[in-house]
Amino acid sequence: MMDKAGLRIGVLMGGPSAERDVSLRSGKAITEALLSKGYNAVPMEIRLPTRDELKSADMDVAFIALHGTFGEDGQIQAILEELKMPYTGSRVKASRLGMDKVASRKLFEKAKLNTPEYYVIENGTRPGIKFTTPIVVKPAAQGSSVGISIIDNIGELDAAIKEAFKFGEEVLLEEFISGKEITVGMLDDRPLPVIQVVTKRRYYDEGAKYTAGMTEYLCPAPITEGEAGLAQDAAVRAHNAIGCRSFSRVDMILSGGRVVILEVNTIPGMTQLSLLPKAAKASGMDFPELCERMLESAFK
């Protein structure tokens, strides 16, 4: 364990993205957890700070609890590296790749991982191919299911694309894969127990994630030992494919004995309903200990 004496930890939360509210909840939970372990943790609510503002912030290490644009996409990591400020989680390149669903998919495919079939369109253009429904429409660079639609009627496609373009300049149209929604948290570059997500909604969207009672989390997931091994192996390979450091959360679908990777979250949610804390708990680790282990990643 690291020396706690005199270490001032700035828990960076908020940010400018569509996930600001979730980030604030994550940041407050992390701050309380670190305080309970005896750390000098200070909540730092930010919007879009400049290099000079971060330089003048009174902290020795940054615990990044920012989700989405600016926090999770390598921007704040680049500023902190320029300032030679230790920070938690993945470095600049892996952070950028984690947010960029197109670039990360290419690396997953290179690592021989299964991914959904997908097609990318840029703002102002229309898809040039025909699709069979259902189709998943999502921004190429967002998290927390922001801007995602699942459509069954091709007549709904234009409206879904328009909604997704509110959150970025590229949109993914992807095949809908029916199966069990599962996720594997990574900590210290090793997989935690598999969680199955069973939601009352059609898929694990924003409402399902952050509304109590809408979703059941089964951990360890009620799948075979072989399937759990496949999922954990795929999570390690996806985590390593984009170069994550210490922790992440890998979302996937288990379909017909096959694991299909959806995305890697380099800064997983850390609210009371979040998945990484649930997986850590299933492995015998409470929330404050998880936060401490995540903090240690800043010094690796």
C-alpha atoms as a printed R data frame, in Angstrom:
    type eleno elety resid chain resno       x       y       z
1   ATOM     1    CA   MET     A     1   0.000   0.000   0.000
2   ATOM     2    CA   MET     A     2   1.176   3.544  -0.721
3   ATOM     3    CA   ASP     A     3   2.092   6.129   1.878
4   ATOM     4    CA   LYS     A     4  -1.057   8.141   2.575
5   ATOM     5    CA   ALA     A     5   0.593  10.879   4.595
6   ATOM     6    CA   GLY     A     6   0.408  14.279   2.902
7   ATOM     7    CA   LEU     A     7  -0.957  12.912  -0.385
8   ATOM     8    CA   ARG     A     8  -3.681  15.276  -1.614
9   ATOM     9    CA   ILE     A     9  -5.965  13.496  -4.093
10  ATOM    10    CA   GLY     A    10  -8.105  15.598  -6.407
11  ATOM    11    CA   VAL     A    11 -11.173  13.615  -7.459
12  ATOM    12    CA   LEU     A    12 -12.018  15.166 -10.825
13  ATOM    13    CA   MET     A    13 -15.739  14.981 -11.609
14  ATOM    14    CA   GLY     A    14 -18.428  16.656 -13.679
15  ATOM    15    CA   GLY     A    15 -16.940  17.673 -16.994
16  ATOM    16    CA   PRO     A    16 -18.684  18.997 -20.123
17  ATOM    17    CA   SER     A    17 -20.162  15.748 -21.497
18  ATOM    18    CA   ALA     A    18 -23.678  14.337 -21.622
19  ATOM    19    CA   GLU     A    19 -22.582  12.068 -18.749
20  ATOM    20    CA   ARG     A    20 -21.906  14.903 -16.310
21  ATOM    21    CA   ASP     A    21 -24.537  13.864 -13.751
22  ATOM    22    CA   VAL     A    22 -23.267  10.274 -13.638
23  ATOM    23    CA   SER     A    23 -19.720  11.587 -13.237
24  ATOM    24    CA   LEU     A    24 -20.752  13.732 -10.272
25  ATOM    25    CA   ARG     A    25 -22.293  10.692  -8.587
26  ATOM    26    CA   SER     A    26 -19.198   8.600  -9.302
27  ATOM    27    CA   GLY     A    27 -16.885  11.321  -7.997
28  ATOM    28    CA   LYS     A    28 -18.785  11.826  -4.759
29  ATOM    29    CA   ALA     A    29 -18.846   8.078  -4.051
30  ATOM    30    CA   ILE     A    30 -15.097   7.794  -4.738
31  ATOM    31    CA   THR     A    31 -14.302  10.798  -2.511
32  ATOM    32    CA   GLU     A    32 -16.265   9.345   0.416
33  ATOM    33    CA   ALA     A    33 -14.619   5.939  -0.058
34  ATOM    34    CA   LEU     A    34 -11.089   7.360  -0.093
35  ATOM    35    CA   LEU     A    35 -11.821   9.516   2.963
36  ATOM    36    CA   SER     A    36 -12.997   6.377   4.783
37  ATOM    37    CA   LYS     A    37  -9.598   4.789   4.046
38  ATOM    38    CA   GLY     A    38  -7.757   7.765   5.525
39  ATOM    39    CA   TYR     A    39  -6.793   9.576   2.319
40  ATOM    40    CA   ASN     A    40  -6.872  13.336   1.922
41  ATOM    41    CA   ALA     A    41  -9.364  13.238  -0.948
42  ATOM    42    CA   VAL     A    42 -10.838  16.475  -2.252
43  ATOM    43    CA   PRO     A    43 -13.821  16.608  -4.661
44  ATOM    44    CA   MET     A    44 -13.034  18.870  -7.622
45  ATOM    45    CA   GLU     A    45 -16.052  19.651  -9.781
46  ATOM    46    CA   ILE     A    46 -14.931  20.871 -13.185
47  ATOM    47    CA   ARG     A    47 -16.423  21.908 -16.524
48  ATOM    48    CA   LEU     A    48 -13.699  22.312 -19.132
49  ATOM    49    CA   PRO     A    49 -10.572  23.427 -17.279
50  ATOM    50    CA   THR     A    50  -7.533  24.916 -18.994
51  ATOM    51    CA   ARG     A    51  -4.010  23.672 -18.481
52  ATOM    52    CA   ASP     A    52  -3.337  26.638 -16.168
53  ATOM    53    CA   GLU     A    53  -6.412  25.897 -14.033
54  ATOM    54    CA   LEU     A    54  -5.348  22.292 -13.571
55  ATOM    55    CA   LYS     A    55  -1.776  23.384 -12.870
56  ATOM    56    CA   SER     A    56  -2.974  25.670 -10.084
57  ATOM    57    CA   ALA     A    57  -5.290  22.996  -8.598
58  ATOM    58    CA   ASP     A    58  -4.063  21.951  -5.176
59  ATOM    59    CA   MET     A    59  -3.514  18.221  -5.705
60  ATOM    60    CA   ASP     A    60  -0.680  15.691  -5.815
61  ATOM    61    CA   VAL     A    61  -2.545  13.081  -7.838
62  ATOM    62    CA   ALA     A    62  -5.703  13.140  -9.977
63  ATOM    63    CA   PHE     A    63  -8.352  10.473  -9.558
64  ATOM    64    CA   ILE     A    64 -10.292  10.814 -12.809
65  ATOM    65    CA   ALA     A    65 -14.014  10.239 -12.320
66  ATOM    66    CA   LEU     A    66 -14.981  12.011 -15.555
67  ATOM    67    CA   HIS     A    67 -17.087  10.080 -18.071
68  ATOM    68    CA   GLY     A    68 -17.439  10.736 -21.776
69  ATOM    69    CA   THR     A    69 -15.955  13.633 -23.749
70  ATOM    70    CA   PHE     A    70 -12.891  15.341 -22.258
71  ATOM    71    CA   GLY     A    71 -12.617  12.936 -19.307
72  ATOM    72    CA   GLU     A    72 -12.571   9.562 -20.966
73  ATOM    73    CA   ASP     A    73 -11.205  10.373 -24.418
74  ATOM    74    CA   GLY     A    74  -7.595  11.239 -23.626
75  ATOM    75    CA   GLN     A    75  -7.955  15.021 -23.421
76  ATOM    76    CA   ILE     A    76  -7.565  15.471 -19.684
77  ATOM    77    CA   GLN     A    77  -4.983  12.676 -19.598
78  ATOM    78    CA   ALA     A    78  -2.864  14.606 -22.119
79  ATOM    79    CA   ILE     A    79  -2.995  17.782 -19.990
80  ATOM    80    CA   LEU     A    80  -2.108  15.883 -16.805
81  ATOM    81    CA   GLU     A    81   0.833  14.198 -18.541
82  ATOM    82    CA   GLU     A    82   2.061  17.576 -19.740
83  ATOM    83    CA   LEU     A    83   1.894  18.749 -16.107
84  ATOM    84    CA   LYS     A    84   3.656  15.544 -14.965
85  ATOM    85    CA   MET     A    85   0.713  14.929 -12.645
86  ATOM    86    CA   PRO     A    86   0.048  11.273 -11.732
87  ATOM    87    CA   TYR     A    87  -3.483  10.185 -12.625
88  ATOM    88    CA   THR     A    88  -5.580   7.047 -12.415
89  ATOM    89    CA   GLY     A    89  -6.514   4.694 -15.211
90  ATOM    90    CA   SER     A    90  -5.555   4.384 -18.833
91  ATOM    91    CA   ARG     A    91  -3.163   6.729 -20.576
92  ATOM    92    CA   VAL     A    92  -3.873   9.015 -23.510
93  ATOM    93    CA   LYS     A    93  -3.849   6.543 -26.420
94  ATOM    94    CA   ALA     A    94  -5.937   3.834 -24.755
95  ATOM    95    CA   SER     A    95  -8.414   6.451 -23.529
96  ATOM    96    CA   ARG     A    96  -8.888   7.777 -27.057
97  ATOM    97    CA   LEU     A    97  -9.306   4.284 -28.452
98  ATOM    98    CA   GLY     A    98 -11.812   3.297 -25.763
99  ATOM    99    CA   MET     A    99 -14.072   6.219 -26.701
100 ATOM   100    CA   ASP     A   100 -13.673   5.682 -30.447
101 ATOM   101    CA   LYS     A   101 -15.876   2.695 -31.222
102 ATOM   102    CA   VAL     A   102 -14.636   2.489 -34.822
103 ATOM   103    CA   ALA     A   103 -10.901   2.495 -34.020
104 ATOM   104    CA   SER     A   104 -11.326   0.102 -31.104
105 ATOM   105    CA   ARG     A   105 -13.421  -2.308 -33.197
106 ATOM   106    CA   LYS     A   106 -10.586  -2.542 -35.712
107 ATOM   107    CA   LEU     A   107  -8.177  -3.478 -32.927
108 ATOM   108    CA   PHE     A   108 -10.612  -6.056 -31.521
109 ATOM   109    CA   GLU     A   109 -10.866  -7.631 -34.957
110 ATOM   110    CA   LYS     A   110  -7.067  -7.643 -35.246
111 ATOM   111    CA   ALA     A   111  -6.950  -9.476 -31.894
112 ATOM   112    CA   LYS     A   112  -9.322 -12.105 -33.382
113 ATOM   113    CA   LEU     A   113 -12.221 -11.043 -31.153
114 ATOM   114    CA   ASN     A   114 -15.821 -11.271 -32.322
115 ATOM   115    CA   THR     A   115 -17.590  -7.932 -32.923
116 ATOM   116    CA   PRO     A   116 -21.013  -7.113 -34.400
117 ATOM   117    CA   GLU     A   117 -21.126  -6.332 -38.091
118 ATOM   118    CA   TYR     A   118 -21.261  -2.553 -38.445
119 ATOM   119    CA   TYR     A   119 -21.308   0.305 -40.898
120 ATOM   120    CA   VAL     A   120 -20.029   3.857 -40.253
121 ATOM   121    CA   ILE     A   121 -21.642   7.005 -41.610
122 ATOM   122    CA   GLU     A   122 -20.385  10.565 -41.322
123 ATOM   123    CA   ASN     A   123 -22.522  13.591 -40.559
124 ATOM   124    CA   GLY     A   124 -24.374  14.880 -43.604
125 ATOM   125    CA   THR     A   125 -24.313  11.525 -45.422
126 ATOM   126    CA   ARG     A   126 -26.791   8.685 -45.676
127 ATOM   127    CA   PRO     A   127 -26.092   4.951 -45.433
128 ATOM   128    CA   GLY     A   128 -25.414   3.567 -48.887
129 ATOM   129    CA   ILE     A   129 -26.433  -0.022 -48.135
130 ATOM   130    CA   LYS     A   130 -29.623  -1.820 -47.176
131 ATOM   131    CA   PHE     A   131 -30.076  -3.192 -43.679
132 ATOM   132    CA   THR     A   132 -32.117  -5.897 -42.108
133 ATOM   133    CA   THR     A   133 -33.772  -4.926 -38.849
134 ATOM   134    CA   PRO     A   134 -33.378  -4.726 -35.937
135 ATOM   135    CA   ILE     A   135 -30.519  -2.222 -36.186
136 ATOM   136    CA   VAL     A   136 -28.574  -0.586 -33.370
137 ATOM   137    CA   VAL     A   137 -27.823   3.086 -34.086
138 ATOM   138    CA   LYS     A   138 -25.213   4.725 -31.864
139 ATOM   139    CA   PRO     A   139 -22.743   7.633 -31.798
140 ATOM   140    CA   ALA     A   140 -19.216   6.460 -32.554
141 ATOM   141    CA   ALA     A   141 -17.812   8.234 -29.477
142 ATOM   142    CA   GLN     A   142 -20.107   8.270 -26.452
143 ATOM   143    CA   GLY     A   143 -20.743   6.258 -23.309
144 ATOM   144    CA   SER     A   144 -23.594   5.515 -20.867
145 ATOM   145    CA   SER     A   145 -25.790   4.468 -23.830
146 ATOM   146    CA   VAL     A   146 -26.170   8.146 -24.792
147 ATOM   147    CA   GLY     A   147 -27.809   8.630 -28.192
148 ATOM   148    CA   ILE     A   148 -28.453   4.914 -28.819
149 ATOM   149    CA   SER     A   149 -31.582   3.584 -30.539
150 ATOM   150    CA   ILE     A   150 -32.680   0.098 -31.532
151 ATOM   151    CA   ILE     A   151 -35.047   0.206 -34.470
152 ATOM   152    CA   ASP     A   152 -37.299  -2.529 -35.865
153 ATOM   153    CA   ASN     A   153 -38.799  -0.524 -38.700
154 ATOM   154    CA   ILE     A   154 -36.514   0.870 -41.411
155 ATOM   155    CA   GLY     A   155 -38.788   3.944 -41.501
156 ATOM   156    CA   GLU     A   156 -37.400   4.890 -38.065
157 ATOM   157    CA   LEU     A   157 -33.794   4.888 -39.296
158 ATOM   158    CA   ASP     A   158 -33.504   8.571 -40.300
159 ATOM   159    CA   ALA     A   159 -34.802   9.810 -36.930
160 ATOM   160    CA   ALA     A   160 -32.461   7.472 -35.047
161 ATOM   161    CA   ILE     A   161 -29.458   8.622 -37.102
162 ATOM   162    CA   LYS     A   162 -30.389  12.268 -36.516
163 ATOM   163    CA   GLU     A   163 -30.542  11.648 -32.753
164 ATOM   164    CA   ALA     A   164 -27.144   9.908 -32.736
165 ATOM   165    CA   PHE     A   165 -25.535  12.760 -34.703
166 ATOM   166    CA   LYS     A   166 -26.380  15.114 -31.817
167 ATOM   167    CA   PHE     A   167 -23.483  13.453 -29.975
168 ATOM   168    CA   GLY     A   168 -20.739  13.336 -32.594
169 ATOM   169    CA   GLU     A   169 -19.709  13.458 -36.227
170 ATOM   170    CA   GLU     A   170 -19.750   9.692 -36.822
171 ATOM   171    CA   VAL     A   171 -22.530   7.178 -36.252
172 ATOM   172    CA   LEU     A   172 -22.395   3.386 -36.162
173 ATOM   173    CA   LEU     A   173 -25.154   1.241 -37.606
174 ATOM   174    CA   GLU     A   174 -24.693  -2.197 -36.172
175 ATOM   175    CA   GLU     A   175 -26.402  -5.568 -36.257
176 ATOM   176    CA   PHE     A   176 -28.510  -6.319 -33.205
177 ATOM   177    CA   ILE     A   177 -27.231  -9.461 -31.521
178 ATOM   178    CA   SER     A   178 -29.710 -11.344 -29.415
179 ATOM   179    CA   GLY     A   179 -28.246 -13.013 -26.347
180 ATOM   180    CA   LYS     A   180 -27.236 -12.475 -22.738
181 ATOM   181    CA   GLU     A   181 -25.821  -9.041 -21.917
182 ATOM   182    CA   ILE     A   182 -22.717  -9.617 -19.832
183 ATOM   183    CA   THR     A   183 -19.846  -7.491 -18.634
184 ATOM   184    CA   VAL     A   184 -16.419  -8.222 -17.217
185 ATOM   185    CA   GLY     A   185 -14.629  -5.732 -15.009
186 ATOM   186    CA   MET     A   186 -10.839  -5.603 -15.129
187 ATOM   187    CA   LEU     A   187  -8.689  -4.643 -12.133
188 ATOM   188    CA   ASP     A   188  -4.892  -4.770 -11.969
189 ATOM   189    CA   ASP     A   189  -5.168  -6.020 -15.580
190 ATOM   190    CA   ARG     A   190  -6.974  -9.175 -14.421
191 ATOM   191    CA   PRO     A   191 -10.641 -10.141 -14.907
192 ATOM   192    CA   LEU     A   192 -13.213  -9.976 -12.124
193 ATOM   193    CA   PRO     A   193 -16.295 -12.252 -11.956
194 ATOM   194    CA   VAL     A   194 -18.701 -12.039 -14.910
195 ATOM   195    CA   ILE     A   195 -21.938 -10.072 -14.407
196 ATOM   196    CA   GLN     A   196 -25.112 -10.741 -16.378
197 ATOM   197    CA   VAL     A   197 -27.328  -7.709 -16.873
198 ATOM   198    CA   VAL     A   198 -31.050  -8.518 -16.954
199 ATOM   199    CA   THR     A   199 -33.125  -5.423 -17.626
200 ATOM   200    CA   LYS     A   200 -36.865  -4.801 -17.797
201 ATOM   201    CA   ARG     A   201 -36.162  -2.536 -20.752
202 ATOM   202    CA   ARG     A   202 -35.243  -3.796 -24.202
203 ATOM   203    CA   TYR     A   203 -31.554  -3.193 -23.649
204 ATOM   204    CA   TYR     A   204 -29.242  -1.741 -21.023
205 ATOM   205    CA   ASP     A   205 -29.925   1.930 -21.779
206 ATOM   206    CA   GLU     A   206 -29.520   5.044 -19.646
207 ATOM   207    CA   GLY     A   207 -32.841   4.475 -17.873
208 ATOM   208    CA   ALA     A   208 -31.935   0.874 -17.084
209 ATOM   209    CA   LYS     A   209 -28.501   1.868 -15.774
210 ATOM   210    CA   TYR     A   210 -29.447   4.660 -13.444
211 ATOM   211    CA   THR     A   211 -33.012   3.874 -12.312
212 ATOM   212    CA   ALA     A   212 -33.197   1.634  -9.254
213 ATOM   213    CA   GLY     A   213 -35.283  -1.487  -9.807
214 ATOM   214    CA   MET     A   214 -35.152  -1.420 -13.624
215 ATOM   215    CA   THR     A   215 -32.291  -3.891 -13.898
216 ATOM   216    CA   GLU     A   216 -31.147  -7.037 -12.118
217 ATOM   217    CA   TYR     A   217 -27.436  -7.779 -11.877
218 ATOM   218    CA   LEU     A   218 -26.498 -11.439 -11.567
219 ATOM   219    CA   CYS     A   219 -22.974 -11.904 -10.252
220 ATOM   220    CA   PRO     A   220 -21.460 -14.333 -10.756
221 ATOM   221    CA   ALA     A   221 -23.481 -14.699 -13.956
222 ATOM   222    CA   PRO     A   222 -25.570 -17.876 -14.232
223 ATOM   223    CA   ILE     A   223 -23.586 -19.203 -17.195
224 ATOM   224    CA   THR     A   224 -21.386 -22.265 -17.547
225 ATOM   225    CA   GLU     A   225 -17.812 -22.284 -16.309
226 ATOM   226    CA   GLY     A   226 -16.681 -22.579 -19.917
227 ATOM   227    CA   GLU     A   227 -18.711 -19.543 -20.976
228 ATOM   228    CA   ALA     A   228 -17.391 -17.509 -18.033
229 ATOM   229    CA   GLY     A   229 -13.845 -18.474 -19.004
230 ATOM   230    CA   LEU     A   230 -14.480 -17.408 -22.608
231 ATOM   231    CA   ALA     A   231 -15.888 -14.058 -21.433
232 ATOM   232    CA   GLN     A   232 -12.986 -13.367 -19.066
233 ATOM   233    CA   ASP     A   233 -10.419 -14.324 -21.700
234 ATOM   234    CA   ALA     A   234 -12.117 -12.044 -24.243
235 ATOM   235    CA   ALA     A   235 -12.157  -9.206 -21.697
236 ATOM   236    CA   VAL     A   236  -8.407  -9.532 -21.078
237 ATOM   237    CA   ARG     A   237  -7.714  -9.541 -24.808
238 ATOM   238    CA   ALA     A   238  -9.965  -6.516 -25.463
239 ATOM   239    CA   HIS     A   239  -8.464  -4.602 -22.490
240 ATOM   240    CA   ASN     A   240  -4.960  -5.320 -23.794
241 ATOM   241    CA   ALA     A   241  -5.861  -4.687 -27.450
242 ATOM   242    CA   ILE     A   242  -6.384  -0.988 -26.808
243 ATOM   243    CA   GLY     A   243  -3.641  -0.783 -24.167
244 ATOM   244    CA   CYS     A   244  -5.674  -0.132 -21.001
245 ATOM   245    CA   ARG     A   245  -3.870   0.408 -17.709
246 ATOM   246    CA   SER     A   246  -5.031  -1.451 -14.587
247 ATOM   247    CA   PHE     A   247  -8.816  -1.214 -14.831
248 ATOM   248    CA   SER     A   248 -11.656  -1.107 -17.356
249 ATOM   249    CA   ARG     A   249 -15.030  -2.690 -17.993
250 ATOM   250    CA   VAL     A   250 -15.652  -4.769 -21.102
251 ATOM   251    CA   ASP     A   251 -19.243  -5.058 -22.336
252 ATOM   252    CA   MET     A   252 -20.254  -8.021 -24.478
253 ATOM   253    CA   ILE     A   253 -23.071 -10.297 -25.614
254 ATOM   254    CA   LEU     A   254 -23.034 -14.037 -25.033
255 ATOM   255    CA   SER     A   255 -24.869 -15.502 -28.010
256 ATOM   256    CA   GLY     A   256 -24.958 -19.201 -28.897
257 ATOM   257    CA   GLY     A   257 -21.790 -19.976 -26.960
258 ATOM   258    CA   ARG     A   258 -19.964 -17.106 -28.689
259 ATOM   259    CA   VAL     A   259 -18.739 -13.938 -26.978
260 ATOM   260    CA   VAL     A   260 -19.218 -10.738 -29.015
261 ATOM   261    CA   ILE     A   261 -17.361  -7.630 -27.808
262 ATOM   262    CA   LEU     A   262 -19.314  -4.367 -27.830
263 ATOM   263    CA   GLU     A   263 -16.902  -1.913 -26.187
264 ATOM   264    CA   VAL     A   264 -14.301  -1.236 -23.524
265 ATOM   265    CA   ASN     A   265 -15.032   1.464 -20.944
266 ATOM   266    CA   THR     A   266 -11.742   2.902 -19.685
267 ATOM   267    CA   ILE     A   267 -13.431   4.855 -16.863
268 ATOM   268    CA   PRO     A   268 -16.313   2.673 -15.669
269 ATOM   269    CA   GLY     A   269 -19.135   4.172 -13.628
270 ATOM   270    CA   MET     A   270 -18.541   4.173  -9.881
271 ATOM   271    CA   THR     A   271 -22.038   4.855  -8.533
272 ATOM   272    CA   GLN     A   272 -23.866   2.519  -6.162
273 ATOM   273    CA   LEU     A   273 -25.586   0.910  -9.178
274 ATOM   274    CA   SER     A   274 -22.383   0.578 -11.220
275 ATOM   275    CA   LEU     A   275 -21.010  -2.713 -12.463
276 ATOM   276    CA   LEU     A   276 -17.300  -2.611 -11.615
277 ATOM   277    CA   PRO     A   277 -18.044  -2.206  -7.862
278 ATOM   278    CA   LYS     A   278 -20.533  -5.111  -8.058
279 ATOM   279    CA   ALA     A   279 -17.923  -7.369  -9.676
280 ATOM   280    CA   ALA     A   280 -15.306  -6.328  -7.116
281 ATOM   281    CA   LYS     A   281 -17.753  -7.095  -4.296
282 ATOM   282    CA   ALA     A   282 -18.356 -10.576  -5.728
283 ATOM   283    CA   SER     A   283 -14.603 -11.172  -5.519
284 ATOM   284    CA   GLY     A   284 -14.565 -10.116  -1.855
285 ATOM   285    CA   MET     A   285 -13.518  -6.486  -2.264
286 ATOM   286    CA   ASP     A   286 -15.546  -3.623  -0.797
287 ATOM   287    CA   PHE     A   287 -15.995  -0.244  -2.504
288 ATOM   288    CA   PRO     A   288 -13.313   1.677  -0.531
289 ATOM   289    CA   GLU     A   289 -10.735  -1.052  -1.249
290 ATOM   290    CA   LEU     A   290 -11.631  -0.974  -4.941
291 ATOM   291    CA   CYS     A   291 -11.098   2.804  -5.004
292 ATOM   292    CA   GLU     A   292  -7.747   2.382  -3.278
293 ATOM   293    CA   ARG     A   293  -6.645  -0.229  -5.829
294 ATOM   294    CA   MET     A   294  -7.715   2.100  -8.638
295 ATOM   295    CA   LEU     A   295  -5.769   4.933  -7.018
296 ATOM   296    CA   GLU     A   296  -2.633   2.799  -7.047
297 ATOM   297    CA   SER     A   297  -2.817   2.673 -10.849
298 ATOM   298    CA   ALA     A   298  -1.675   6.323 -10.881
299 ATOM   299    CA   PHE     A   299   1.755   5.233  -9.658
300 ATOM   300    CA   LYS     A   300   2.314   2.289 -12.010
